[in-house]
Amino acid sequence: MPIVVRIDVELARRKMSVGEFAERVGLTPANVSVLKNGRAKAVRFSTLEAMCRVLECQPGDLLEWVEE
């Protein structure tokens, strides 16, 4: 998929664990893993908004389009 989710980069910058991030966003660690590993087929705007709120970033910091 040409859309890459960069949650791991933002988590590393903030030294935040997946478990803490999942709890603060309201996702399960398994669903965060799905997003991190590029296996997600879609992301709800409400989830994207929560991720941006917790990480204090813009959607473009989390999503990147790359050519296949």
PQR file of N, CA, C, O and H, with PARSE charges and radii, in Angstrom:
ATOM      1  N   MET A   1       0.847  -1.184   0.000 -0.4000 1.5000
ATOM      2  CA  MET A   1       0.000   0.000   0.000 -0.0000 2.0000
ATOM      3  C   MET A   1       0.887   1.240   0.000  0.5500 1.7000
ATOM      4  O   MET A   1       1.854   1.307   0.759 -0.5500 1.4000
ATOM      5  N   PRO A   2       0.576   2.201  -0.826 -0.5600 1.5000
ATOM      6  CA  PRO A   2       1.464   3.373  -0.912  0.2800 2.0000
ATOM      7  C   PRO A   2       1.334   4.364   0.234  0.5500 1.7000
ATOM      8  O   PRO A   2       2.101   5.325   0.286 -0.5500 1.4000
ATOM      9  N   ILE A   3       0.379   4.169   1.167 -0.4000 1.5000
ATOM     10  CA  ILE A   3       0.279   5.040   2.333 -0.0000 2.0000
ATOM     11  C   ILE A   3       0.991   4.362   3.506  0.5500 1.7000
ATOM     12  O   ILE A   3       0.645   3.248   3.899 -0.5500 1.4000
ATOM     13  H   ILE A   3      -0.245   3.389   1.125  0.4000 1.0000
ATOM     14  N   VAL A   4       1.980   5.048   4.050 -0.4000 1.5000
ATOM     15  CA  VAL A   4       2.753   4.518   5.168 -0.0000 2.0000
ATOM     16  C   VAL A   4       2.368   5.276   6.428  0.5500 1.7000
ATOM     17  O   VAL A   4       2.308   6.506   6.429 -0.5500 1.4000
ATOM     18  H   VAL A   4       2.261   5.953   3.731  0.4000 1.0000
ATOM     19  N   VAL A   5       2.107   4.536   7.499 -0.4000 1.5000
ATOM     20  CA  VAL A   5       1.766   5.148   8.784 -0.0000 2.0000
ATOM     21  C   VAL A   5       3.048   5.240   9.606  0.5500 1.7000
ATOM     22  O   VAL A   5       3.733   4.240   9.821 -0.5500 1.4000
ATOM     23  H   VAL A   5       2.156   3.537   7.498  0.4000 1.0000
ATOM     24  N   ARG A   6       3.362   6.441  10.058 -0.4000 1.5000
ATOM     25  CA  ARG A   6       4.627   6.695  10.763 -0.0000 2.0000
ATOM     26  C   ARG A   6       4.443   6.846  12.275  0.5500 1.7000
ATOM     27  O   ARG A   6       5.083   7.692  12.900 -0.5500 1.4000
ATOM     28  H   ARG A   6       2.806   7.254   9.883  0.4000 1.0000
ATOM     29  N   ILE A   7       3.583   6.039  12.848 -0.4000 1.5000
ATOM     30  CA  ILE A   7       3.374   6.115  14.287 -0.0000 2.0000
ATOM     31  C   ILE A   7       4.666   5.806  15.039  0.5500 1.7000
ATOM     32  O   ILE A   7       4.972   6.457  16.038 -0.5500 1.4000
ATOM     33  H   ILE A   7       3.064   5.352  12.340  0.4000 1.0000
ATOM     34  N   ASP A   8       5.421   4.825  14.571 -0.4000 1.5000
ATOM     35  CA  ASP A   8       6.632   4.430  15.290 -0.0000 2.0000
ATOM     36  C   ASP A   8       7.624   5.582  15.389  0.5500 1.7000
ATOM     37  O   ASP A   8       8.302   5.722  16.408 -0.5500 1.4000
ATOM     38  H   ASP A   8       5.173   4.296  13.760  0.4000 1.0000
ATOM     39  N   VAL A   9       7.721   6.406  14.357 -0.4000 1.5000
ATOM     40  CA  VAL A   9       8.634   7.553  14.373 -0.0000 2.0000
ATOM     41  C   VAL A   9       8.187   8.561  15.434  0.5500 1.7000
ATOM     42  O   VAL A   9       8.999   9.056  16.215 -0.5500 1.4000
ATOM     43  H   VAL A   9       7.171   6.292  13.530  0.4000 1.0000
ATOM     44  N   GLU A  10       6.890   8.855  15.449 -0.4000 1.5000
ATOM     45  CA  GLU A  10       6.379   9.834  16.407 -0.0000 2.0000
ATOM     46  C   GLU A  10       6.446   9.297  17.841  0.5500 1.7000
ATOM     47  O   GLU A  10       6.708  10.055  18.774 -0.5500 1.4000
ATOM     48  H   GLU A  10       6.230   8.453  14.814  0.4000 1.0000
ATOM     49  N   LEU A  11       6.212   8.005  18.017 -0.4000 1.5000
ATOM     50  CA  LEU A  11       6.335   7.417  19.357 -0.0000 2.0000
ATOM     51  C   LEU A  11       7.782   7.470  19.840  0.5500 1.7000
ATOM     52  O   LEU A  11       8.036   7.756  21.010 -0.5500 1.4000
ATOM     53  H   LEU A  11       5.998   7.388  17.259  0.4000 1.0000
ATOM     54  N   ALA A  12       8.723   7.197  18.949 -0.4000 1.5000
ATOM     55  CA  ALA A  12      10.141   7.240  19.324 -0.0000 2.0000
ATOM     56  C   ALA A  12      10.561   8.655  19.690  0.5500 1.7000
ATOM     57  O   ALA A  12      11.316   8.846  20.643 -0.5500 1.4000
ATOM     58  H   ALA A  12       8.517   6.965  17.999  0.4000 1.0000
ATOM     59  N   ARG A  13      10.086   9.648  18.948 -0.4000 1.5000
ATOM     60  CA  ARG A  13      10.434  11.038  19.261 -0.0000 2.0000
ATOM     61  C   ARG A  13       9.974  11.433  20.655  0.5500 1.7000
ATOM     62  O   ARG A  13      10.633  12.202  21.355 -0.5500 1.4000
ATOM     63  H   ARG A  13       9.473   9.493  18.173  0.4000 1.0000
ATOM     64  N   ARG A  14       8.825  10.887  21.041 -0.4000 1.5000
ATOM     65  CA  ARG A  14       8.243  11.244  22.346 -0.0000 2.0000
ATOM     66  C   ARG A  14       8.566  10.232  23.437  0.5500 1.7000
ATOM     67  O   ARG A  14       8.134  10.370  24.581 -0.5500 1.4000
ATOM     68  H   ARG A  14       8.289  10.262  20.473  0.4000 1.0000
ATOM     69  N   LYS A  15       9.342   9.202  23.057 -0.4000 1.5000
ATOM     70  CA  LYS A  15       9.698   8.125  23.999 -0.0000 2.0000
ATOM     71  C   LYS A  15       8.448   7.576  24.689  0.5500 1.7000
ATOM     72  O   LYS A  15       8.427   7.367  25.902 -0.5500 1.4000
ATOM     73  H   LYS A  15       9.693   9.091  22.128  0.4000 1.0000
ATOM     74  N   MET A  16       7.402   7.348  23.876 -0.4000 1.5000
ATOM     75  CA  MET A  16       6.126   6.846  24.378 -0.0000 2.0000
ATOM     76  C   MET A  16       5.979   5.381  23.955  0.5500 1.7000
ATOM     77  O   MET A  16       6.261   5.025  22.811 -0.5500 1.4000
ATOM     78  H   MET A  16       7.420   7.518  22.891  0.4000 1.0000
ATOM     79  N   SER A  17       5.541   4.551  24.878 -0.4000 1.5000
ATOM     80  CA  SER A  17       5.356   3.134  24.556 -0.0000 2.0000
ATOM     81  C   SER A  17       4.063   2.930  23.763  0.5500 1.7000
ATOM     82  O   SER A  17       3.166   3.774  23.780 -0.5500 1.4000
ATOM     83  H   SER A  17       5.312   4.840  25.807  0.4000 1.0000
ATOM     84  N   VAL A  18       3.990   1.815  23.085 -0.4000 1.5000
ATOM     85  CA  VAL A  18       2.770   1.468  22.343 -0.0000 2.0000
ATOM     86  C   VAL A  18       1.601   1.325  23.307  0.5500 1.7000
ATOM     87  O   VAL A  18       0.485   1.747  23.003 -0.5500 1.4000
ATOM     88  H   VAL A  18       4.718   1.130  23.071  0.4000 1.0000
ATOM     89  N   GLY A  19       1.855   0.731  24.469 -0.4000 1.5000
ATOM     90  CA  GLY A  19       0.790   0.543  25.445 -0.0000 2.0000
ATOM     91  C   GLY A  19       0.220   1.867  25.940  0.5500 1.7000
ATOM     92  O   GLY A  19      -0.998   2.032  26.020 -0.5500 1.4000
ATOM     93  H   GLY A  19       2.761   0.388  24.716  0.4000 1.0000
ATOM     94  N   GLU A  20       1.101   2.812  26.273 -0.4000 1.5000
ATOM     95  CA  GLU A  20       0.645   4.124  26.727 -0.0000 2.0000
ATOM     96  C   GLU A  20      -0.114   4.838  25.618  0.5500 1.7000
ATOM     97  O   GLU A  20      -1.172   5.423  25.850 -0.5500 1.4000
ATOM     98  H   GLU A  20       2.090   2.677  26.208  0.4000 1.0000
ATOM     99  N   PHE A  21       0.438   4.782  24.409 -0.4000 1.5000
ATOM    100  CA  PHE A  21      -0.221   5.427  23.267 -0.0000 2.0000
ATOM    101  C   PHE A  21      -1.596   4.826  23.034  0.5500 1.7000
ATOM    102  O   PHE A  21      -2.573   5.552  22.851 -0.5500 1.4000
ATOM    103  H   PHE A  21       1.297   4.306  24.221  0.4000 1.0000
ATOM    104  N   ALA A  22      -1.675   3.518  23.040 -0.4000 1.5000
ATOM    105  CA  ALA A  22      -2.950   2.834  22.806 -0.0000 2.0000
ATOM    106  C   ALA A  22      -3.987   3.245  23.844  0.5500 1.7000
ATOM    107  O   ALA A  22      -5.139   3.522  23.510 -0.5500 1.4000
ATOM    108  H   ALA A  22      -0.881   2.928  23.190  0.4000 1.0000
ATOM    109  N   GLU A  23      -3.567   3.283  25.099 -0.4000 1.5000
ATOM    110  CA  GLU A  23      -4.495   3.658  26.170 -0.0000 2.0000
ATOM    111  C   GLU A  23      -4.979   5.094  26.016  0.5500 1.7000
ATOM    112  O   GLU A  23      -6.167   5.373  26.177 -0.5500 1.4000
ATOM    113  H   GLU A  23      -2.630   3.059  25.370  0.4000 1.0000
ATOM    114  N   ARG A  24      -4.053   6.014  25.702 -0.4000 1.5000
ATOM    115  CA  ARG A  24      -4.424   7.431  25.591 -0.0000 2.0000
ATOM    116  C   ARG A  24      -5.297   7.708  24.373  0.5500 1.7000
ATOM    117  O   ARG A  24      -6.135   8.609  24.401 -0.5500 1.4000
ATOM    118  H   ARG A  24      -3.088   5.788  25.571  0.4000 1.0000
ATOM    119  N   VAL A  25      -5.102   6.932  23.298 -0.4000 1.5000
ATOM    120  CA  VAL A  25      -5.900   7.119  22.079 -0.0000 2.0000
ATOM    121  C   VAL A  25      -7.235   6.384  22.190  0.5500 1.7000
ATOM    122  O   VAL A  25      -8.229   6.794  21.591 -0.5500 1.4000
ATOM    123  H   VAL A  25      -4.421   6.200  23.276  0.4000 1.0000
ATOM    124  N   GLY A  26      -7.250   5.297  22.959 -0.4000 1.5000
ATOM    125  CA  GLY A  26      -8.466   4.503  23.069 -0.0000 2.0000
ATOM    126  C   GLY A  26      -8.492   3.338  22.106  0.5500 1.7000
ATOM    127  O   GLY A  26      -9.563   2.878  21.710 -0.5500 1.4000
ATOM    128  H   GLY A  26      -6.443   4.963  23.446  0.4000 1.0000
ATOM    129  N   LEU A  27      -7.323   2.858  21.729 -0.4000 1.5000
ATOM    130  CA  LEU A  27      -7.200   1.696  20.855 -0.0000 2.0000
ATOM    131  C   LEU A  27      -6.588   0.544  21.648  0.5500 1.7000
ATOM    132  O   LEU A  27      -6.007   0.745  22.715 -0.5500 1.4000
ATOM    133  H   LEU A  27      -6.453   3.232  22.051  0.4000 1.0000
ATOM    134  N   THR A  28      -6.728  -0.644  21.118 -0.4000 1.5000
ATOM    135  CA  THR A  28      -6.024  -1.767  21.725 -0.0000 2.0000
ATOM    136  C   THR A  28      -4.590  -1.772  21.194  0.5500 1.7000
ATOM    137  O   THR A  28      -4.343  -1.297  20.085 -0.5500 1.4000
ATOM    138  H   THR A  28      -7.200  -0.807  20.252  0.4000 1.0000
ATOM    139  N   PRO A  29      -3.646  -2.301  21.971 -0.5600 1.5000
ATOM    140  CA  PRO A  29      -2.273  -2.415  21.450  0.2800 2.0000
ATOM    141  C   PRO A  29      -2.228  -3.207  20.143  0.5500 1.7000
ATOM    142  O   PRO A  29      -1.394  -2.933  19.280 -0.5500 1.4000
ATOM    143  N   ALA A  30      -3.110  -4.178  19.996 -0.4000 1.5000
ATOM    144  CA  ALA A  30      -3.147  -4.967  18.750 -0.0000 2.0000
ATOM    145  C   ALA A  30      -3.524  -4.089  17.559  0.5500 1.7000
ATOM    146  O   ALA A  30      -2.953  -4.230  16.478 -0.5500 1.4000
ATOM    147  H   ALA A  30      -3.787  -4.401  20.697  0.4000 1.0000
ATOM    148  N   ASN A  31      -4.483  -3.184  17.754 -0.4000 1.5000
ATOM    149  CA  ASN A  31      -4.868  -2.294  16.657 -0.0000 2.0000
ATOM    150  C   ASN A  31      -3.778  -1.278  16.343  0.5500 1.7000
ATOM    151  O   ASN A  31      -3.595  -0.906  15.183 -0.5500 1.4000
ATOM    152  H   ASN A  31      -4.947  -3.070  18.633  0.4000 1.0000
ATOM    153  N   VAL A  32      -3.050  -0.823  17.364 -0.4000 1.5000
ATOM    154  CA  VAL A  32      -1.905   0.062  17.108 -0.0000 2.0000
ATOM    155  C   VAL A  32      -0.856  -0.689  16.293  0.5500 1.7000
ATOM    156  O   VAL A  32      -0.242  -0.128  15.386 -0.5500 1.4000
ATOM    157  H   VAL A  32      -3.199  -1.125  18.306  0.4000 1.0000
ATOM    158  N   SER A  33      -0.662  -1.954  16.625 -0.4000 1.5000
ATOM    159  CA  SER A  33       0.297  -2.780  15.874 -0.0000 2.0000
ATOM    160  C   SER A  33      -0.114  -2.906  14.414  0.5500 1.7000
ATOM    161  O   SER A  33       0.732  -2.849  13.521 -0.5500 1.4000
ATOM    162  H   SER A  33      -1.161  -2.409  17.363  0.4000 1.0000
ATOM    163  N   VAL A  34      -1.405  -3.076  14.171 -0.4000 1.5000
ATOM    164  CA  VAL A  34      -1.906  -3.174  12.792 -0.0000 2.0000
ATOM    165  C   VAL A  34      -1.586  -1.885  12.029  0.5500 1.7000
ATOM    166  O   VAL A  34      -1.167  -1.925  10.872 -0.5500 1.4000
ATOM    167  H   VAL A  34      -2.092  -3.122  14.896  0.4000 1.0000
ATOM    168  N   LEU A  35      -1.787  -0.748  12.689 -0.4000 1.5000
ATOM    169  CA  LEU A  35      -1.472   0.536  12.052 -0.0000 2.0000
ATOM    170  C   LEU A  35       0.031   0.670  11.817  0.5500 1.7000
ATOM    171  O   LEU A  35       0.462   1.075  10.738 -0.5500 1.4000
ATOM    172  H   LEU A  35      -2.128  -0.716  13.629  0.4000 1.0000
ATOM    173  N   LYS A  36       0.820   0.329  12.827 -0.4000 1.5000
ATOM    174  CA  LYS A  36       2.275   0.475  12.728 -0.0000 2.0000
ATOM    175  C   LYS A  36       2.870  -0.390  11.636  0.5500 1.7000
ATOM    176  O   LYS A  36       3.821   0.011  10.965 -0.5500 1.4000
ATOM    177  H   LYS A  36       0.469   0.000  13.703  0.4000 1.0000
ATOM    178  N   ASN A  37       2.314  -1.575  11.458 -0.4000 1.5000
ATOM    179  CA  ASN A  37       2.898  -2.528  10.510 -0.0000 2.0000
ATOM    180  C   ASN A  37       2.334  -2.418   9.102  0.5500 1.7000
ATOM    181  O   ASN A  37       2.636  -3.247   8.244 -0.5500 1.4000
ATOM    182  H   ASN A  37       1.541  -1.901  12.003  0.4000 1.0000
ATOM    183  N   GLY A  38       1.526  -1.409   8.863 -0.4000 1.5000
ATOM    184  CA  GLY A  38       1.020  -1.185   7.511 -0.0000 2.0000
ATOM    185  C   GLY A  38      -0.044  -2.165   7.068  0.5500 1.7000
ATOM    186  O   GLY A  38      -0.280  -2.318   5.869 -0.5500 1.4000
ATOM    187  H   GLY A  38       1.280  -0.736   9.560  0.4000 1.0000
ATOM    188  N   ARG A  39      -0.693  -2.836   8.013 -0.4000 1.5000
ATOM    189  CA  ARG A  39      -1.724  -3.807   7.654 -0.0000 2.0000
ATOM    190  C   ARG A  39      -3.123  -3.211   7.683  0.5500 1.7000
ATOM    191  O   ARG A  39      -4.087  -3.880   7.309 -0.5500 1.4000
ATOM    192  H   ARG A  39      -0.501  -2.711   8.987  0.4000 1.0000
ATOM    193  N   ALA A  40      -3.248  -1.950   8.126 -0.4000 1.5000
ATOM    194  CA  ALA A  40      -4.567  -1.309   8.181 -0.0000 2.0000
ATOM    195  C   ALA A  40      -5.004  -0.910   6.778  0.5500 1.7000
ATOM    196  O   ALA A  40      -4.197  -0.449   5.971 -0.5500 1.4000
ATOM    197  H   ALA A  40      -2.466  -1.407   8.429  0.4000 1.0000
ATOM    198  N   LYS A  41      -6.288  -1.093   6.500 -0.4000 1.5000
ATOM    199  CA  LYS A  41      -6.841  -0.719   5.202 -0.0000 2.0000
ATOM    200  C   LYS A  41      -7.515   0.641   5.251  0.5500 1.7000
ATOM    201  O   LYS A  41      -7.784   1.244   4.212 -0.5500 1.4000
ATOM    202  H   LYS A  41      -6.943  -1.468   7.155  0.4000 1.0000
ATOM    203  N   ALA A  42      -7.793   1.134   6.478 -0.4000 1.5000
ATOM    204  CA  ALA A  42      -8.455   2.431   6.635 -0.0000 2.0000
ATOM    205  C   ALA A  42      -8.211   2.944   8.049  0.5500 1.7000
ATOM    206  O   ALA A  42      -7.900   2.183   8.965 -0.5500 1.4000
ATOM    207  H   ALA A  42      -7.575   0.645   7.323  0.4000 1.0000
ATOM    208  N   VAL A  43      -8.361   4.254   8.198 -0.4000 1.5000
ATOM    209  CA  VAL A  43      -8.276   4.896   9.510 -0.0000 2.0000
ATOM    210  C   VAL A  43      -9.426   5.886   9.605  0.5500 1.7000
ATOM    211  O   VAL A  43      -9.602   6.722   8.718 -0.5500 1.4000
ATOM    212  H   VAL A  43      -8.614   4.872   7.454  0.4000 1.0000
ATOM    213  N   ARG A  44     -10.208   5.799  10.670 -0.4000 1.5000
ATOM    214  CA  ARG A  44     -11.292   6.768  10.868 -0.0000 2.0000
ATOM    215  C   ARG A  44     -10.689   8.135  11.195  0.5500 1.7000
ATOM    216  O   ARG A  44      -9.637   8.234  11.827 -0.5500 1.4000
ATOM    217  H   ARG A  44     -10.065   5.120  11.390  0.4000 1.0000
ATOM    218  N   PHE A  45     -11.385   9.188  10.747 -0.4000 1.5000
ATOM    219  CA  PHE A  45     -10.939  10.535  11.084 -0.0000 2.0000
ATOM    220  C   PHE A  45     -10.902  10.728  12.591  0.5500 1.7000
ATOM    221  O   PHE A  45     -10.010  11.403  13.104 -0.5500 1.4000
ATOM    222  H   PHE A  45     -12.240   9.107  10.234  0.4000 1.0000
ATOM    223  N   SER A  46     -11.863  10.142  13.313 -0.4000 1.5000
ATOM    224  CA  SER A  46     -11.874  10.295  14.771 -0.0000 2.0000
ATOM    225  C   SER A  46     -10.637   9.647  15.397  0.5500 1.7000
ATOM    226  O   SER A  46     -10.091  10.162  16.373 -0.5500 1.4000
ATOM    227  H   SER A  46     -12.588   9.593  12.896  0.4000 1.0000
ATOM    228  N   THR A  47     -10.199   8.528  14.841 -0.4000 1.5000
ATOM    229  CA  THR A  47      -8.982   7.877  15.340 -0.0000 2.0000
ATOM    230  C   THR A  47      -7.758   8.713  14.991  0.5500 1.7000
ATOM    231  O   THR A  47      -6.865   8.889  15.820 -0.5500 1.4000
ATOM    232  H   THR A  47     -10.642   8.109  14.048  0.4000 1.0000
ATOM    233  N   LEU A  48      -7.715   9.225  13.772 -0.4000 1.5000
ATOM    234  CA  LEU A  48      -6.597  10.071  13.351 -0.0000 2.0000
ATOM    235  C   LEU A  48      -6.534  11.322  14.228  0.5500 1.7000
ATOM    236  O   LEU A  48      -5.454  11.750  14.637 -0.5500 1.4000
ATOM    237  H   LEU A  48      -8.440   9.081  13.099  0.4000 1.0000
ATOM    238  N   GLU A  49      -7.690  11.898  14.509 -0.4000 1.5000
ATOM    239  CA  GLU A  49      -7.744  13.081  15.367 -0.0000 2.0000
ATOM    240  C   GLU A  49      -7.204  12.755  16.763  0.5500 1.7000
ATOM    241  O   GLU A  49      -6.426  13.528  17.322 -0.5500 1.4000
ATOM    242  H   GLU A  49      -8.567  11.551  14.176  0.4000 1.0000
ATOM    243  N   ALA A  50      -7.608  11.632  17.320 -0.4000 1.5000
ATOM    244  CA  ALA A  50      -7.132  11.238  18.651 -0.0000 2.0000
ATOM    245  C   ALA A  50      -5.623  11.000  18.644  0.5500 1.7000
ATOM    246  O   ALA A  50      -4.927  11.385  19.583 -0.5500 1.4000
ATOM    247  H   ALA A  50      -8.240  11.004  16.867  0.4000 1.0000
ATOM    248  N   MET A  51      -5.121  10.371  17.595 -0.4000 1.5000
ATOM    249  CA  MET A  51      -3.677  10.133  17.506 -0.0000 2.0000
ATOM    250  C   MET A  51      -2.920  11.457  17.438  0.5500 1.7000
ATOM    251  O   MET A  51      -1.888  11.614  18.090 -0.5500 1.4000
ATOM    252  H   MET A  51      -5.686  10.058  16.831  0.4000 1.0000
ATOM    253  N   CYS A  52      -3.423  12.403  16.656 -0.4000 1.5000
ATOM    254  CA  CYS A  52      -2.783  13.716  16.536 -0.0000 2.0000
ATOM    255  C   CYS A  52      -2.836  14.476  17.862  0.5500 1.7000
ATOM    256  O   CYS A  52      -1.877  15.150  18.239 -0.5500 1.4000
ATOM    257  H   CYS A  52      -4.262  12.275  16.127  0.4000 1.0000
ATOM    258  N   ARG A  53      -3.967  14.361  18.567 -0.4000 1.5000
ATOM    259  CA  ARG A  53      -4.108  15.043  19.862 -0.0000 2.0000
ATOM    260  C   ARG A  53      -3.089  14.494  20.853  0.5500 1.7000
ATOM    261  O   ARG A  53      -2.408  15.264  21.532 -0.5500 1.4000
ATOM    262  H   ARG A  53      -4.746  13.813  18.261  0.4000 1.0000
ATOM    263  N   VAL A  54      -2.978  13.179  20.942 -0.4000 1.5000
ATOM    264  CA  VAL A  54      -2.057  12.559  21.899 -0.0000 2.0000
ATOM    265  C   VAL A  54      -0.606  12.859  21.541  0.5500 1.7000
ATOM    266  O   VAL A  54       0.213  13.124  22.422 -0.5500 1.4000
ATOM    267  H   VAL A  54      -3.530  12.554  20.391  0.4000 1.0000
ATOM    268  N   LEU A  55      -0.290  12.819  20.259 -0.4000 1.5000
ATOM    269  CA  LEU A  55       1.097  13.032  19.832 -0.0000 2.0000
ATOM    270  C   LEU A  55       1.420  14.493  19.540  0.5500 1.7000
ATOM    271  O   LEU A  55       2.563  14.847  19.249 -0.5500 1.4000
ATOM    272  H   LEU A  55      -0.955  12.604  19.544  0.4000 1.0000
ATOM    273  N   GLU A  56       0.375  15.347  19.625 -0.4000 1.5000
ATOM    274  CA  GLU A  56       0.558  16.781  19.346 -0.0000 2.0000
ATOM    275  C   GLU A  56       1.254  16.976  18.004  0.5500 1.7000
ATOM    276  O   GLU A  56       2.304  17.611  17.905 -0.5500 1.4000
ATOM    277  H   GLU A  56      -0.553  15.060  19.862  0.4000 1.0000
ATOM    278  N   CYS A  57       0.626  16.404  16.972 -0.4000 1.5000
ATOM    279  CA  CYS A  57       1.197  16.501  15.634 -0.0000 2.0000
ATOM    280  C   CYS A  57       0.081  16.687  14.614  0.5500 1.7000
ATOM    281  O   CYS A  57      -1.099  16.693  14.964 -0.5500 1.4000
ATOM    282  H   CYS A  57      -0.227  15.888  17.052  0.4000 1.0000
ATOM    283  N   GLN A  58       0.456  16.836  13.375 -0.4000 1.5000
ATOM    284  CA  GLN A  58      -0.474  16.988  12.268 -0.0000 2.0000
ATOM    285  C   GLN A  58      -0.664  15.638  11.573  0.5500 1.7000
ATOM    286  O   GLN A  58       0.208  14.773  11.658 -0.5500 1.4000
ATOM    287  H   GLN A  58       1.415  16.832  13.090  0.4000 1.0000
ATOM    288  N   PRO A  59      -1.802  15.447  10.881 -0.5600 1.5000
ATOM    289  CA  PRO A  59      -2.004  14.181  10.166  0.2800 2.0000
ATOM    290  C   PRO A  59      -0.845  13.835   9.224  0.5500 1.7000
ATOM    291  O   PRO A  59      -0.484  12.668   9.075 -0.5500 1.4000
ATOM    292  N   GLY A  60      -0.279  14.844   8.602 -0.4000 1.5000
ATOM    293  CA  GLY A  60       0.842  14.609   7.687 -0.0000 2.0000
ATOM    294  C   GLY A  60       2.090  14.087   8.370  0.5500 1.7000
ATOM    295  O   GLY A  60       2.968  13.520   7.718 -0.5500 1.4000
ATOM    296  H   GLY A  60      -0.573  15.792   8.723  0.4000 1.0000
ATOM    297  N   ASP A  61       2.176  14.276   9.688 -0.4000 1.5000
ATOM    298  CA  ASP A  61       3.308  13.714  10.438 -0.0000 2.0000
ATOM    299  C   ASP A  61       3.149  12.207  10.609  0.5500 1.7000
ATOM    300  O   ASP A  61       4.127  11.492  10.829 -0.5500 1.4000
ATOM    301  H   ASP A  61       1.463  14.736  10.217  0.4000 1.0000
ATOM    302  N   LEU A  62       1.905  11.728  10.507 -0.4000 1.5000
ATOM    303  CA  LEU A  62       1.627  10.303  10.731 -0.0000 2.0000
ATOM    304  C   LEU A  62       1.447   9.510   9.449  0.5500 1.7000
ATOM    305  O   LEU A  62       1.692   8.304   9.424 -0.5500 1.4000
ATOM    306  H   LEU A  62       1.111  12.308  10.328  0.4000 1.0000
ATOM    307  N   LEU A  63       1.017  10.184   8.378 -0.4000 1.5000
ATOM    308  CA  LEU A  63       0.736   9.491   7.120 -0.0000 2.0000
ATOM    309  C   LEU A  63       1.636  10.022   6.021  0.5500 1.7000
ATOM    310  O   LEU A  63       1.841  11.228   5.888 -0.5500 1.4000
ATOM    311  H   LEU A  63       0.818  11.164   8.399  0.4000 1.0000
ATOM    312  N   GLU A  64       2.166   9.101   5.240 -0.4000 1.5000
ATOM    313  CA  GLU A  64       3.031   9.495   4.121 -0.0000 2.0000
ATOM    314  C   GLU A  64       2.679   8.648   2.902  0.5500 1.7000
ATOM    315  O   GLU A  64       2.519   7.432   3.003 -0.5500 1.4000
ATOM    316  H   GLU A  64       1.999   8.121   5.347  0.4000 1.0000
ATOM    317  N   TRP A  65       2.560   9.301   1.755 -0.4000 1.5000
ATOM    318  CA  TRP A  65       2.340   8.574   0.515 -0.0000 2.0000
ATOM    319  C   TRP A  65       3.699   8.294  -0.105  0.5500 1.7000
ATOM    320  O   TRP A  65       4.530   9.194  -0.234 -0.5500 1.4000
ATOM    321  H   TRP A  65       2.690  10.289   1.672  0.4000 1.0000
ATOM    322  N   VAL A  66       3.920   7.044  -0.488 -0.4000 1.5000
ATOM    323  CA  VAL A  66       5.160   6.666  -1.168 -0.0000 2.0000
ATOM    324  C   VAL A  66       4.794   5.944  -2.461  0.5500 1.7000
ATOM    325  O   VAL A  66       3.819   5.194  -2.511 -0.5500 1.4000
ATOM    326  H   VAL A  66       3.245   6.313  -0.384  0.4000 1.0000
ATOM    327  N   GLU A  67       5.576   6.177  -3.492 -0.4000 1.5000
ATOM    328  CA  GLU A  67       5.322   5.536  -4.772 -0.0000 2.0000
ATOM    329  C   GLU A  67       5.661   4.056  -4.678  0.5500 1.7000
ATOM    330  O   GLU A  67       6.681   3.683  -4.099 -0.5500 1.4000
ATOM    331  H   GLU A  67       6.368   6.787  -3.451  0.4000 1.0000
ATOM    332  N   GLU A  68       4.809   3.216  -5.246 -0.4000 1.5000
ATOM    333  CA  GLU A  68       5.056   1.760  -5.209 -0.0000 2.0000
ATOM    334  C   GLU A  68       6.144   1.377  -6.174  0.5500 1.7000
ATOM    335  O   GLU A  68       6.488   0.200  -6.281 -0.5500 1.4000
ATOM    336  H   GLU A  68       3.980   3.518  -5.717  0.4000 1.0000
TER
END
